Amino acid sequence: MGVAIKVEVKGLEEFKKALAGAPEVARREVGTAIEKSILTIQRNVVKEAPVNKQTGGGNLRQNIRGRMTSKLRGMVESTAPYSSYVHTGTRPHAIRPRTKKVLANTRTGQFFGTLVRHPGTSPNPFFLRGIQRSAGDINVFFQRALDRIIKSLK
């Protein structure tokens, strides 16, 4: 599941000049802004991720992780195998047993038979909501980075 965000930097021309004038300071400050952005997005995506209220369980939230992939790049991802189904929803579909004769929930003692027609699920774009919730903070992080880079040139 891929979701891209756009970070709008005010004073982009000043930013370009600052990058050329102080590349090490710029790399450090931008890297810090990216790292803070990743942590903020991760926190907000976790808050937006649904929890099974009946069982209090599921491991969607526990599988949302953010990390730096290089000095100037990072990512936030959900490693739960069903996260994209929750995010985008599912169409109606049939469920059949793979290894047993009938479908059952052994934990609750329920038996469903050899075929279940699942009605599908509505999308729950928790990742997108978490990113949108983070946008204001991300802009602040990059604006502060820009201010520090420009200050280092003076």
C-alpha positions in Angstrom: 0.0 0.0 0.0 1.6 3.3 -1.0 0.5 6.7 0.0 2.5 9.8 -1.0 2.4 13.1 0.8 3.3 16.5 -0.5 5.3 18.9 1.7 4.9 22.5 0.7 7.9 24.6 1.7 7.3 28.3 1.9 10.4 30.2 0.7 11.5 27.5 -1.7 14.0 29.8 -3.5 15.7 30.7 -0.2 15.8 27.0 0.5 17.5 26.2 -2.7 20.1 28.9 -2.1 20.7 27.7 1.4 21.2 24.1 0.2 23.9 25.2 -2.1 25.5 27.5 0.4 25.6 25.1 3.4 25.2 21.6 2.2 26.2 19.8 5.5 24.0 22.0 7.6 21.2 21.6 5.1 21.5 17.9 5.0 21.5 17.7 8.8 18.5 20.0 9.3 16.4 18.4 6.5 17.3 15.0 7.8 16.0 16.0 11.3 12.8 17.4 9.7 12.2 14.2 7.9 12.9 12.1 11.0 10.4 14.2 13.1 7.9 14.0 10.2 8.1 10.2 10.2 7.6 9.9 13.9 4.6 12.3 13.7 3.0 10.4 10.9 3.6 7.1 12.6 2.0 8.4 15.8 -1.0 9.8 14.0 -1.5 6.7 11.8 -1.5 4.5 14.9 -4.2 6.8 16.5 -6.3 6.5 13.3 -6.0 2.8 12.9 -9.1 0.9 14.0 -9.2 -1.6 16.9 -11.6 -4.5 17.2 -13.8 -3.1 20.0 -15.4 -6.5 20.7 -12.1 -8.3 21.4 -9.9 -5.3 22.0 -7.4 -7.1 19.8 -6.0 -7.2 16.4 -2.4 -6.2 15.7 -2.8 -3.5 13.1 -1.7 -0.8 15.4 1.3 -2.8 16.7 2.5 -3.3 13.1 2.7 0.4 12.1 6.4 1.4 12.0 8.4 4.4 10.8 12.0 4.4 10.0 14.7 6.3 8.1 15.8 4.5 5.0 18.7 6.8 4.2 19.9 10.2 5.5 17.2 12.0 3.6 14.5 9.5 3.1 12.1 7.6 5.4 9.0 5.6 5.4 6.0 4.7 7.6 4.5 1.3 6.9 2.1 -1.3 8.2 3.4 -4.8 8.1 0.1 -6.4 9.1 -0.9 -8.6 6.1 -4.5 -7.3 6.2 -3.7 -3.6 6.5 -4.4 -2.8 2.8 -7.8 -4.5 3.0 -8.7 -2.4 6.0 -7.5 0.8 4.3 -9.1 0.3 0.9 -12.0 -2.1 1.8 -12.9 -5.3 0.1 -15.5 -6.3 -2.4 -18.1 -9.0 -1.6 -16.4 -12.4 -1.9 -16.7 -16.1 -1.0 -14.7 -17.7 1.7 -14.0 -21.5 1.6 -11.9 -23.6 4.0 -8.4 -24.4 2.8 -7.2 -27.2 5.0 -10.3 -28.2 7.0 -13.8 -29.4 6.0 -15.7 -26.5 7.4 -15.1 -22.9 8.4 -15.1 -22.4 12.1 -14.0 -20.1 14.9 -12.6 -22.5 17.4 -12.1 -19.8 20.0 -15.8 -19.0 20.2 -17.1 -22.5 19.1 -18.9 -21.1 16.0 -19.2 -23.2 12.9 -20.1 -21.5 9.6 -20.2 -24.4 7.0 -18.2 -25.0 3.8 -18.9 -21.6 2.2 -19.4 -18.1 3.6 -20.5 -15.2 1.3 -18.7 -12.2 2.9 -20.5 -8.9 2.1 -17.2 -7.0 1.8 -16.0 -4.2 4.0 -16.1 -0.4 3.7 -12.8 1.4 3.2 -11.2 2.8 6.4 -8.4 5.0 5.1 -6.6 5.3 8.5 -3.2 5.8 6.8 -4.4 8.8 4.8 -6.2 10.4 7.8 -3.0 10.0 9.8 -0.9 11.7 7.1 -3.5 14.5 6.8 -3.5 15.0 10.5 0.3 15.3 10.4 0.5 17.9 7.6 0.6 21.0 9.8 3.4 19.7 12.0 5.4 18.5 9.0 5.2 22.0 7.5 6.5 23.5 10.8 9.4 21.0 10.9 10.6 21.9 7.4 10.0 25.7 8.0 12.2 25.5 11.1 14.8 23.5 9.1 14.8 26.2 6.5 15.1 29.0 9.1 18.1 27.2 10.7 19.8 26.7 7.3 19.4 30.4 6.4 20.6 31.5 9.8 23.8 29.4 9.4 24.6 31.3 6.2 24.6 34.7 7.9 
